[in-house]
Amino acid sequence: MQTALILIIALAVAGLLIWPPLAKSTLWRAAITPLASIIGSGFLVLGPVLHHAFGAYAALAMAVLCALAWGFSRAIAHNILRLAEGSRRPIEIWLDRAASWALAFAYMVSVAYYLNLFGAFAARLTPVTDPHAARWITTGALGFIVILGLAHGFHALERVEQISVGIKLAVIAGLLGALWLALGTDMLDGQGVILTPATETGPAALFLVFGLIVTVQGFETVRYMGAEYDPALRIRAMHMALLIATLIYMAYLLPLSLIFTPDPQAVSETAIIDMMGRLAPILAPLLMIAALSAQFSAALADTGGSGGLLAELTRDRIDARQGYVILGAVALILTWVGDVFSIIGYASRAFAFYYALQAAIAAAGAGNWPKRLFFFAMALLGGAITLFGTSVE
């Protein structure tokens, strides 16, 4: 019954996503890029990491991460409108250029992060014992993305994202159905819930949350899609993507934190597969498919965003396709010199610095004091995350 329910839910969501009125919707197509990036790795990494660190309070930590994303998205939306108006002050223009260069670096790190996760999950499907197998798979995926972008540009990347996001959302829907069914069954059987205490508290807990902000990153991609969509549509798409991602994350962390006992050992990048495999055998292969799709679509989203970003920064002296090559080279270097969790830390700091600058831009261009004070507070918070965010050990 459990397996049948998971498959029915997954197939129902898949059918909804290929329903022509939705699939052809301009708003939905615009929302796919930020959504692909926001939930690209979050549902894979955040579950085991937050559960291990915060126990039954994992959903509360997730709510803090989502609130941070929504706060910074306010600054992004404000700056999109200011840019469209064409009346920015010199300080806004200077800060925006600095922020864009910061984001260019952050994208390079995040693509390496997504594709290294892709390689880690793909390596589990093979009998190969070579310790570098995941890196070789990552290298191949990175080469494919760069070649696709060179040959067909942003729209080809966007179309592949749409397919990948569809697969991912269908599997996530099945996963959520299984988690809530398991929680309901435990409650009806009188087993109750598992209230595991947090192992991280105080400043260490806060700094760990800061170090995970990259897992809710992605909403800012709409800032650099001006050649494809108008400002109002981009803002609506960003908010739609954030709303869907927030609902998914909270619906995921709430039951997970109450039905599992955290593994006392260190968390691995593929820990979610083992956890969900204990819940329902069919979830392991489904999550492997979703994992590969998730990392690939997230990497596509950030690659597409980076191409437009570098073209804008260099006034088309470096066009989008050349930007894909530059990003690919940097991501390749990171793939062979770093590991997943260290890259998460680097990427979180880089994105936090970018968000701090975007909030500072919004503060400089705000038309009233309440907005100015809010954006200034978000800029200070972004700076604190940059300085104090810690990596998962």
C-alpha positions in Angstrom: 0.0 0.0 0.0 2.8 2.4 0.9 4.6 1.8 -2.4 1.4 2.2 -4.4 0.7 5.5 -2.6 4.1 6.9 -3.3 3.8 6.0 -7.0 0.3 7.4 -7.3 1.3 10.7 -5.8 4.5 11.0 -7.9 2.6 10.1 -11.1 -0.2 12.6 -10.3 2.3 15.4 -9.8 4.1 14.5 -13.0 0.8 14.6 -14.8 0.1 18.0 -13.4 3.5 19.4 -14.5 3.0 18.2 -18.1 -0.5 19.6 -18.2 -0.3 22.0 -21.2 -1.8 25.1 -19.5 0.9 24.9 -16.8 3.8 23.7 -18.9 3.2 26.5 -21.5 2.7 29.2 -18.8 5.2 32.0 -19.1 5.2 32.5 -15.4 5.9 28.9 -14.7 8.7 28.8 -17.2 10.2 31.9 -15.6 9.9 30.3 -12.1 11.6 27.1 -13.1 15.1 28.7 -13.1 15.0 30.0 -9.5 13.1 26.9 -8.3 15.6 24.5 -9.8 18.4 26.3 -7.9 16.6 26.7 -4.6 15.6 23.1 -4.2 18.5 21.8 -6.2 20.3 20.3 -3.2 18.2 21.4 -0.2 16.0 18.4 0.0 19.0 16.0 -0.3 21.5 17.7 2.1 19.4 19.7 4.5 17.3 16.8 5.9 20.2 14.7 7.4 22.3 17.8 8.3 19.6 19.7 10.1 18.2 16.5 11.8 21.7 15.6 13.0 22.3 19.1 14.4 18.9 20.1 15.7 16.9 16.9 16.2 13.2 17.6 16.7 13.9 21.3 16.1 15.1 20.8 12.5 12.0 22.4 11.0 12.6 25.5 13.1 16.1 25.8 11.7 14.6 25.4 8.2 12.1 28.1 8.9 15.0 30.5 9.8 16.7 29.7 6.5 13.5 30.3 4.5 12.9 33.5 6.4 16.4 34.7 5.4 15.7 33.8 1.8 12.5 35.8 1.9 14.1 38.8 3.5 16.9 39.0 0.9 14.4 38.4 -1.9 12.7 41.7 -0.9 16.0 43.5 -1.6 16.3 41.7 -5.0 12.8 42.6 -6.0 13.4 46.3 -5.0 16.6 46.4 -7.1 14.9 44.9 -10.1 12.3 47.6 -10.1 14.9 50.4 -9.5 17.0 49.1 -12.5 13.9 49.1 -14.7 13.2 52.7 -13.7 16.7 53.7 -14.8 17.0 56.3 -12.0 19.6 54.7 -9.8 22.1 56.8 -7.8 25.9 56.4 -8.4 26.3 54.5 -5.1 23.7 52.0 -6.2 25.4 51.5 -9.6 28.8 51.0 -7.9 27.5 48.6 -5.3 25.5 46.7 -7.9 28.7 46.1 -10.0 30.5 44.9 -6.9 27.6 42.6 -6.0 27.5 41.1 -9.5 31.2 40.2 -9.5 30.6 38.6 -6.0 27.7 36.6 -7.5 29.8 35.6 -10.5 32.3 33.9 -8.1 29.4 32.4 -6.0 27.9 30.8 -9.1 31.2 29.2 -10.0 31.4 27.7 -6.5 27.7 26.6 -6.5 27.9 24.8 -9.9 30.9 22.9 -8.5 28.9 22.1 -5.4 25.8 20.9 -7.3 27.7 18.7 -9.8 29.9 17.2 -7.1 26.7 16.1 -5.4 25.6 14.8 -8.8 28.8 12.8 -9.1 28.5 11.4 -5.5 25.0 10.1 -6.1 25.8 8.8 -9.6 28.9 7.0 -8.2 26.7 5.0 -5.9 25.0 3.5 -8.9 28.2 2.0 -10.2 30.4 -0.9 -8.8 33.5 1.2 -9.4 35.6 1.6 -6.2 37.9 4.3 -7.6 37.9 7.1 -5.0 37.9 9.6 -7.9 34.9 8.1 -9.7 32.6 10.8 -8.5 35.0 13.5 -9.7 35.2 12.0 -13.1 31.4 11.8 -13.4 31.2 15.4 -12.3 33.8 16.4 -14.9 31.7 14.7 -17.6 28.5 16.4 -16.5 30.2 19.8 -16.4 31.5 19.3 -19.9 28.0 18.4 -21.2 26.5 21.5 -19.7 29.1 23.8 -21.2 28.8 22.2 -24.6 25.0 22.4 -24.5 25.2 26.1 -23.6 27.7 26.8 -26.3 25.6 25.1 -28.9 22.1 26.2 -28.1 22.3 29.0 -25.5 20.0 29.8 -22.6 16.7 28.5 -24.0 18.2 25.0 -24.4 19.3 25.1 -20.8 15.9 26.3 -19.7 14.1 23.5 -21.5 16.3 20.8 -19.9 15.7 22.5 -16.5 11.9 22.2 -17.1 12.2 18.4 -17.6 14.6 18.0 -14.7 12.5 20.1 -12.3 9.4 18.0 -13.3 11.1 14.7 -12.4 12.4 16.2 -9.1 9.0 17.6 -8.0 7.2 14.4 -8.8 9.7 12.3 -6.7 9.6 14.9 -3.9 5.8 14.6 -3.8 6.1 10.9 -3.4 8.7 11.3 -0.7 6.5 13.8 1.2 3.5 11.4 1.0 5.6 8.6 2.4 6.9 10.7 5.3 3.5 12.0 6.3 2.0 8.5 6.0 4.7 7.1 8.3 4.1 9.9 10.8 0.4 9.3 10.8 0.8 5.6 11.1 3.1 6.0 14.1 0.6 8.3 15.8 -2.3 6.0 15.2 -0.3 3.0 16.4 0.4 4.8 19.7 4.1 5.0 19.1 4.1 8.8 19.3 6.9 10.9 17.9 10.7 10.9 18.5 11.7 14.2 20.2 15.5 14.2 19.7 17.3 17.0 21.5 19.5 19.3 19.5 23.3 18.7 19.5 24.0 22.3 18.4 22.9 25.2 20.5 23.6 28.8 21.1 25.9 30.7 18.7 27.3 27.4 17.2 23.7 26.5 16.1 23.2 30.0 14.6 26.5 29.9 12.8 25.8 26.5 11.3 22.5 27.8 9.9 24.4 30.7 8.4 26.8 28.3 6.8 23.9 26.5 5.0 22.3 29.5 3.3 23.5 28.3 -0.1 20.9 25.5 0.2 18.1 28.2 -0.2 20.1 30.2 -2.8 18.7 30.6 -6.3 15.9 33.2 -6.1 18.4 35.9 -7.2 18.7 34.3 -10.7 15.7 36.3 -11.8 17.8 39.5 -11.4 19.8 38.4 -14.5 16.9 37.2 -16.7 16.0 40.7 -18.0 16.6 39.7 -21.6 14.0 37.0 -21.3 11.3 38.3 -19.1 9.9 41.7 -17.9 10.6 43.0 -14.3 7.1 42.4 -12.9 7.1 38.8 -14.2 10.5 38.1 -12.8 9.5 39.3 -9.4 6.3 37.1 -9.5 8.4 34.1 -10.6 10.8 34.6 -7.8 8.1 34.8 -5.2 6.4 31.7 -6.7 9.6 29.8 -6.6 10.3 30.8 -3.0 6.7 29.9 -1.9 6.9 26.4 -3.5 10.4 25.8 -2.0 9.3 26.9 1.5 6.3 24.7 1.4 8.4 21.7 0.3 11.1 22.3 2.9 8.7 22.6 5.8 6.5 19.7 4.7 9.8 17.7 4.4 11.5 18.6 7.7 8.5 18.4 10.0 7.8 14.7 9.6 11.4 13.7 9.1 12.5 15.2 12.4 9.8 13.4 14.3 10.0 9.8 12.9 13.8 9.2 12.7 16.5 9.0 15.3 19.6 10.9 14.0 22.6 8.9 13.0 25.3 9.6 15.7 28.0 9.3 13.0 29.0 12.1 10.7 26.6 13.0 8.0 27.5 12.1 4.4 26.4 13.8 1.2 24.3 10.8 0.3 22.8 10.0 3.8 19.3 10.8 2.7 19.2 7.7 0.4 19.9 5.4 3.4 17.4 7.2 5.6 14.5 7.0 3.1 15.4 3.5 2.0 14.5 2.4 5.5 11.2 4.1 5.3 10.1 2.5 2.0 12.4 0.4 -0.4 11.1 2.1 -3.5 12.2 5.5 -2.2 15.9 4.7 -2.6 15.9 4.3 -6.4 13.4 7.1 -6.8 15.6 9.5 -4.7 18.6 8.4 -6.7 16.8 9.6 -9.9 15.7 12.8 -8.2 19.1 13.4 -6.8 20.7 13.2 -10.3 17.9 15.4 -11.7 18.1 17.9 -8.9 21.8 18.5 -9.1 21.8 18.7 -12.8 18.9 21.1 -13.0 20.4 23.3 -10.3 23.7 23.4 -12.1 21.9 24.4 -15.3 20.0 27.2 -13.5 23.2 28.7 -12.1 25.1 28.2 -15.4 22.3 30.0 -17.3 22.3 32.8 -14.7 26.0 33.2 -14.9 26.1 33.6 -18.6 23.7 36.5 -18.5 25.6 38.0 -15.5 29.0 38.0 -17.1 27.6 39.4 -20.4 26.1 42.2 -18.4 29.2 42.9 -16.3 31.5 43.1 -19.4 29.0 44.8 -21.6 29.0 41.8 -23.9 32.8 41.7 -24.3 32.3 38.3 -22.8 29.1 36.9 -24.1 26.9 34.3 -22.3 28.5 31.3 -24.1 32.0 32.4 -23.2 30.7 32.9 -19.7 29.7 29.2 -19.6 33.3 28.2 -20.5 34.8 30.4 -17.8 32.4 29.0 -15.2 33.1 25.5 -16.3 36.9 26.0 -15.9 36.6 27.3 -12.4 34.1 24.6 -11.3 36.4 22.0 -12.7 39.3 23.2 -10.6 37.1 23.2 -7.4 35.9 19.7 -8.2 39.5 18.3 -8.1 40.8 20.3 -5.1 37.8 20.4 -2.7 35.1 18.3 -1.1 31.3 18.8 -1.0 30.9 20.2 2.5 33.9 22.6 2.2 32.4 23.9 -1.0 29.0 24.4 0.7 30.8 26.6 3.2 32.6 28.6 0.6 29.4 29.0 -1.5 27.3 30.1 1.5 29.8 32.9 2.4 30.0 34.0 -1.2 26.2 34.2 -1.6 25.8 35.9 1.8 28.3 38.6 0.7 26.3 39.1 -2.5 23.0 39.3 -0.6 24.6 41.8 1.8 25.6 44.0 -1.1 22.1 43.7 -2.7 20.5 44.7 0.6 22.9 47.7 0.8 21.9 48.7 -2.7 18.2 48.5 -1.8 18.9 50.6 1.4 20.6 53.3 -0.7 17.7 53.5 -3.1 14.8 53.1 -0.7 12.2 55.9 -0.8 11.2 55.8 2.9 12.9 55.2 6.2 11.1 52.0 7.2 12.2 50.3 4.0 15.7 51.8 4.3 16.1 50.5 7.9 14.8 47.0 6.9 17.3 46.7 4.0 20.1 48.1 6.1 19.4 45.5 8.8 19.4 42.8 6.1 22.8 44.1 4.8 24.2 43.8 8.3 22.8 40.3 8.6 24.3 39.3 5.3 27.7 40.6 6.5 27.4 38.6 9.7 26.6 35.4 7.7 29.7 36.1 5.5 31.9 36.4 8.6 30.5 33.8 11.0 28.9 31.1 8.9 30.5 27.7 9.6 30.7 24.6 7.4 29.2 21.2 8.3 31.8 19.0 9.9 
